Amino acid sequence: MDVVVTGIGLVSALGNLKNSWKRLLAGESGIEIHQPFLELEPRVLALVGTKPADLISLILPVLAEALQDANLTLPLRDCGIAIGSSRGFQANLEMLLRGKKQEGREFPMPNSQFPIPNSQFPIPNSQFPITDYRFVDFLPHMGAIAAARAIGSTGPVFAPMAACATGLQSIARAVDLIRTGECQRAIAGAVEAPITPLTVAGFNRMGALAKTGCYPFDENREGLVLGEGGALFVLESAKLARRRGAKIYGRVSGFGLTNDACYANAPDLGGESAIAAVNQCLKRSNLAAVDIDFVHAHGTATDLNDRQEALLIEKLFRPGVAVSSTKGATAHTLGASGALGAAFCLMSIRDGMLPPCTGLKKPGFELDFVRCGRSTLVRNAICLSFGFGGQNAAIVLSGDR
C-alpha cells in the first residue's frame, strides 16, 4: 500500500516551512550567538524566537500548519499519532528541580487555531508559577498526547525516543499504522526544544559543541550547534488522499532501522549496522542505490560522524550523487533533525531544487556536495539519521506515481 504525504508543518530558526525553505535555498543560516542562561557563557545556537522555547509551544503551531496544509478539518477521530522527541520536557523538569522559574525564560500559551477542547492537559503559561505543575505533567509521551487531544483523536498514539533517529522512527511507525490497516491517516514527525542548561553543559562537557558555527563535512568543522525546531507530516493511504482530492508532496517508499549495539555516544567504526539500515531501506523501497538522486545526510559537523557518514555514502551510492546536510542552517535539532530532513527532501521533490550544504567552505571528502541551491529532477531522495546508542535510520521519499 502506498503511503503519501499530504501536509507538512515545520518550524526552525529560519521560520515556518515556507520561510525555512526559501532561506535555506538562499544559503542563509539561523545560527547566532546567544546567552539564554546567565550561568553559562554565550555560544552559537539556533533559536526559534528570542528565548528558548517550550515543547508544547512548538508542537501545536506546527501541528496546525500541517493540518491546514493538508486541508483537513477537525475532529480527526481515527487519526494515528507518532510524534517523538529525544529531550521531551527536559526543560520543564530542570525547572521543577530548581523549584523556580529561570530568569528570562517563559512558557507562553501557544498561538494555535487548534486548541485542546475540554482538556485538563496543562499547557504551560507564564502567568502560573512552575510549582503548579507536577512531574507526571511532563512525562515523555505528553507531547504526542497533546497533539491527539488537539485534533480529537482516539486512535493509537506513539511517542518514539531514539536519540537523533527519533524523527525517522516516528514516520516509520506511522507508515506501519497505515500499511497494516490500523489507520487510514496518521500524523508523524518530531519536535525538539533542547536548549536547556543541562543539555548545553552536557554536550559542552563532551567536547561536541562548535565555537563559531556549524560546518558539515568541512575540513575545518568544529562540532555541532544545538537548535530548536521540528516537522510534522500528515500521512495518508494513497487511496484516501486521491479520493478526497488532496495535494500530494510525495510518498514514503521505504525505511530501514537498525542499532549498533555497541557504544553509547559513538558509531560502530565498522559501520555494518548503518549500512544494513540503508540497504534495508532500499530493499523495502524496491530501489537500487543508483536510483537515489539526492542524499540528505545527517551531517552533524562533528569529526567522527561526518567521517563515518562520508565513508558510508562513498561505499553505497553512485559517484556523483548529490549530498547535502542542512544543519549548517537549522543547527542540530537532535530528535527532530530527521523530520526536518524529510521535509526538505519532499520540498526538493516538489520544486526540483536541492538545498545547499550551508557552512561548507572547504570539503573534507570527495563527494558531490550541493554548494548552492541546485535545480535538478529529484525522483527519489534518501534521508539519513544516526543517533546516540547506535541508532541508525534511513527513509526514502519519492515522487507520487
Residue pairs with C-beta under 8 A, 6 or more apart in sequence:
1 178
1 179
1 237
1 238
1 239
2 237
2 238
2 251
2 401
3 175
3 178
3 179
3 235
3 236
3 237
3 238
3 251
3 252
4 235
4 236
4 237
4 238
4 241
4 248
4 249
4 250
4 251
4 252
4 400
5 233
5 234
5 235
5 248
5 249
5 250
5 251
5 252
5 346
5 397
6 69
6 70
6 234
6 235
6 236
6 241
6 246
6 247
6 248
6 249
7 66
7 67
7 68
7 69
7 70
7 71
7 72
7 233
7 234
8 17
8 65
8 66
8 69
8 231
8 232
8 233
8 234
8 249
8 343
8 346
9 16
9 17
9 61
9 62
9 63
9 64
9 65
9 66
9 67
9 68
9 69
9 189
9 231
9 232
9 233
10 16
10 17
10 20
10 62
10 65
10 229
10 230
10 231
10 232
10 340
10 343
11 20
11 48
11 58
11 61
11 62
11 65
11 191
11 228
11 229
11 230
11 231
12 20
12 30
12 46
12 48
12 227
12 228
12 229
12 329
12 330
12 333
12 340
13 30
13 31
13 46
13 47
13 48
13 227
13 228
13 229
13 330
13 331
14 20
14 23
14 24
14 28
14 29
14 30
14 329
14 330
15 23
16 65
17 65
17 69
17 231
17 343
17 347
20 330
21 344
21 347
21 351
21 355
23 30
23 329
24 326
24 329
24 330
24 344
24 355
24 356
24 358
25 353
25 355
25 356
25 373
26 373
27 329
27 356
27 358
27 372
27 373
28 329
28 358
29 46
29 213
29 214
29 328
29 329
29 358
29 359
30 46
30 47
30 227
30 329
30 330
30 331
31 44
31 45
31 46
31 213
31 214
31 225
31 227
31 328
31 329
31 331
32 44
32 45
32 46
32 47
33 42
33 43
33 44
33 45
34 42
34 43
34 44
34 45
34 47
35 41
35 42
35 43
36 45
36 47
36 51
36 52
36 104
36 105
36 195
37 102
37 197
37 200
38 103
38 104
39 197
40 197
40 200
40 201
43 200
43 204
43 209
43 211
44 210
44 211
44 212
44 213
44 214
44 225
44 331
45 195
45 225
45 226
45 227
45 331
46 225
46 226
46 227
46 228
46 229
46 330
46 331
46 333
47 53
47 195
47 227
47 228
48 58
48 228
48 229
51 104
51 105
51 106
52 91
52 105
52 193
52 195
52 196
52 228
53 193
53 195
53 228
54 91
54 92
54 107
54 108
54 124
54 193
55 85
55 87
55 88
55 89
55 91
55 92
55 143
55 191
55 192
55 193
56 110
56 123
56 124
56 143
56 146
57 107
57 108
57 109
57 110
57 124
58 191
58 192
58 193
58 228
58 229
58 230
59 83
59 110
59 143
59 146
59 147
59 191
59 230
59 232
60 110
60 112
60 114
60 146
60 147
60 150
61 110
61 111
61 112
62 189
62 191
62 230
62 231
62 232
63 112
63 114
63 147
63 150
63 151
63 187
63 232
64 112
64 113
64 114
65 232
66 187
66 189
66 232
66 233
66 234
67 74
67 114
67 151
67 187
67 234
68 113
69 234
70 234
70 246
71 246
71 247
72 234
74 114
74 151
74 152
75 151
75 152
75 153
76 151
76 152
76 153
76 185
77 152
77 153
77 154
77 155
78 153
78 154
78 155
78 183
78 184
78 185
79 151
79 153
79 155
79 183
79 185
79 186
79 187
80 153
80 155
80 156
80 157
80 158
80 174
80 177
80 178
80 182
80 183
80 185
80 186
80 187
81 144
81 147
81 148
81 153
81 155
81 156
81 157
81 158
81 186
81 187
81 188
82 144
82 157
82 158
82 159
82 160
82 170
82 171
82 173
82 174
82 177
82 186
82 187
82 188
82 189
83 143
83 144
83 147
83 158
83 159
83 170
83 187
83 188
83 189
83 190
83 191
83 232
84 144
84 158
84 159
84 160
84 161
84 162
84 166
84 167
84 169
84 170
84 189
84 190
84 335
85 140
85 143
85 159
85 161
85 166
85 190
85 191
85 192
85 193
85 230
85 335
85 336
86 161
86 162
86 163
86 164
86 166
86 190
86 192
86 194
86 334
86 335
86 387
87 192
87 193
87 194
87 196
87 199
87 334
87 335
88 138
88 139
88 140
88 142
88 143
88 161
89 137
89 138
89 139
89 140
89 142
89 143
90 194
90 196
90 198
90 199
91 193
91 195
91 196
92 107
92 124
92 130
92 133
92 137
92 138
93 135
93 138
94 196
94 197
94 198
95 101
95 102
95 105
95 130
96 130
96 133
96 135
96 138
99 130
99 131
100 130
101 129
101 130
102 197
106 126
107 124
107 125
107 126
108 125
108 126
109 123
109 125
110 123
112 150
114 150
114 151
115 150
116 123
116 146
116 149
116 150
117 149
117 152
119 149
121 142
121 145
121 146
121 149
122 132
122 133
122 137
123 146
124 133
140 159
140 161
141 157
141 159
143 159
143 191
144 157
144 158
144 159
145 157
145 159
147 153
147 187
147 232
148 154
148 155
148 157
151 187
155 182
155 183
155 186
156 177
156 182
156 183
158 170
158 173
158 174
160 166
160 169
160 170
160 173
160 190
161 335
162 169
162 335
162 387
162 389
162 391
162 393
163 334
163 335
163 387
163 388
163 389
163 391
164 298
164 300
164 332
164 334
164 335
164 337
164 338
164 385
164 386
164 387
164 388
164 391
165 257
165 335
165 338
165 385
165 386
165 387
165 391
165 392
165 393
166 190
166 334
166 335
166 336
166 338
166 387
167 189
167 190
167 230
167 231
167 335
167 336
167 337
167 338
167 339
167 340
167 341
167 342
167 385
168 255
168 257
168 338
168 339
168 342
168 383
168 385
168 393
168 394
168 395
169 257
169 338
169 391
169 393
170 188
170 189
170 190
170 339
171 188
171 189
171 233
171 235
171 252
171 255
171 338
171 339
171 342
171 395
172 255
172 257
172 393
172 395
173 188
174 186
174 187
174 188
174 233
174 235
175 186
175 188
175 235
175 252
175 255
177 183
177 186
178 184
178 185
178 186
178 235
178 236
178 237
184 236
184 237
184 240
185 234
185 235
185 236
185 237
185 240
186 235
186 236
187 232
187 233
187 234
187 235
188 232
188 233
188 235
189 230
189 231
189 232
189 233
189 336
189 339
189 342
190 230
190 231
190 335
190 336
190 338
190 339
191 229
191 230
191 231
191 232
191 336
191 339
192 228
192 229
192 230
192 333
192 334
192 335
192 336
192 337
193 228
194 226
194 227
194 228
194 333
194 334
195 226
195 228
199 226
200 209
200 226
203 209
203 224
203 226
206 265
207 223
208 223
208 224
208 302
209 223
209 224
209 225
209 226
210 221
210 222
210 223
210 224
210 225
210 301
211 222
211 223
212 222
213 222
213 225
213 328
213 359
214 222
214 224
214 225
214 301
214 327
214 328
214 331
214 332
214 359
215 221
215 222
215 301
215 328
215 359
215 360
215 361
216 297
216 299
216 300
216 301
216 306
216 325
216 327
216 328
216 357
216 359
216 360
217 297
217 299
217 301
217 306
217 310
217 323
217 325
217 357
217 360
217 363
217 364
217 365
217 367
217 369
218 301
218 359
218 360
218 361
218 362
218 363
218 364
219 362
219 363
219 364
220 361
220 362
221 301
221 302
221 303
221 306
221 364
222 301
223 300
223 301
223 302
223 303
224 300
224 301
224 302
224 327
224 331
224 332
225 301
225 327
225 331
225 332
226 331
226 332
226 334
227 327
227 330
227 331
227 332
227 333
228 333
229 330
229 333
229 336
229 340
230 333
230 336
230 339
230 340
231 336
231 339
231 340
231 342
231 343
232 339
233 339
233 342
233 343
235 252
236 246
238 248
238 251
238 400
241 248
248 400
249 346
249 347
249 349
249 350
249 400
250 345
250 346
250 349
250 350
250 397
250 398
250 399
250 400
251 397
251 398
251 399
251 400
251 401
252 395
252 396
252 397
253 284
253 285
253 286
253 287
253 380
253 396
253 397
253 398
254 281
254 282
254 283
254 284
254 285
254 286
254 287
254 395
254 396
255 280
255 281
255 284
255 393
255 394
255 395
255 396
256 276
256 277
256 278
256 279
256 280
256 281
256 282
256 283
256 284
256 392
256 393
256 394
256 395
257 277
257 280
257 391
257 392
257 393
258 273
258 274
258 276
258 277
258 280
258 392
259 273
259 389
259 390
259 391
259 392
260 267
260 268
260 273
260 274
260 389
260 390
260 391
260 392
261 273
261 390
262 268
262 273
262 390
263 390
264 388
264 389
265 388
265 389
266 304
267 274
267 304
267 305
267 308
267 386
267 390
268 274
268 390
269 308
271 308
271 311
271 312
271 315
273 390
273 392
274 308
274 312
274 386
274 392
275 312
275 315
275 316
276 392
277 392
277 393
277 394
278 312
278 316
278 382
278 384
278 394
279 316
280 394
281 382
281 394
281 395
281 396
282 288
282 289
282 292
282 382
282 396
285 380
285 396
285 398
287 380
287 396
289 316
289 317
289 318
290 317
290 318
291 379
291 380
292 317
292 318
292 321
292 380
292 381
292 382
292 396
293 321
293 322
293 376
293 377
293 378
293 379
293 380
293 381
294 321
294 322
294 323
294 324
294 345
294 348
294 354
294 376
294 378
294 380
294 381
294 382
295 313
295 317
295 321
295 322
295 323
295 324
295 381
295 382
295 384
296 324
296 325
296 326
296 341
296 342
296 344
296 345
296 381
296 382
296 383
296 384
297 309
297 313
297 323
297 324
297 325
297 384
298 305
298 309
298 325
298 337
298 338
298 341
298 384
298 385
298 386
299 305
299 306
299 309
299 324
299 325
299 326
299 327
299 357
300 306
300 325
300 327
300 332
301 325
301 327
301 328
301 359
305 386
306 364
306 365
307 365
308 386
309 384
309 386
310 364
310 365
310 367
313 321
313 323
313 367
314 365
314 366
314 367
319 368
320 368
321 367
321 368
322 354
322 368
322 370
322 374
322 376
323 357
323 367
323 368
323 369
323 370
324 354
324 355
324 356
324 357
324 369
324 370
325 357
326 340
326 341
326 344
326 355
326 357
326 358
327 337
327 359
328 357
328 358
328 359
328 360
329 355
329 358
329 359
330 337
330 340
333 340
335 387
337 385
338 383
338 385
338 393
338 395
341 383
341 384
341 385
342 383
342 395
342 397
344 355
345 378
345 381
345 382
345 383
345 397
346 381
346 397
347 353
347 355
348 354
348 355
348 378
348 381
349 378
349 379
349 381
349 397
349 398
349 399
352 375
352 376
352 377
352 378
353 373
353 374
353 375
353 376
354 370
354 373
354 374
354 375
354 376
354 378
355 370
355 373
356 370
356 371
356 372
356 373
356 374
357 369
357 370
357 371
360 369
360 371
363 369
378 399
379 398
379 399
380 396
380 397
380 398
380 399
381 396
381 397
381 398
382 394
382 395
382 396
382 397
383 394
383 395
383 397
384 393
384 394
385 391
385 392
385 393
385 394
386 392
386 393
387 393
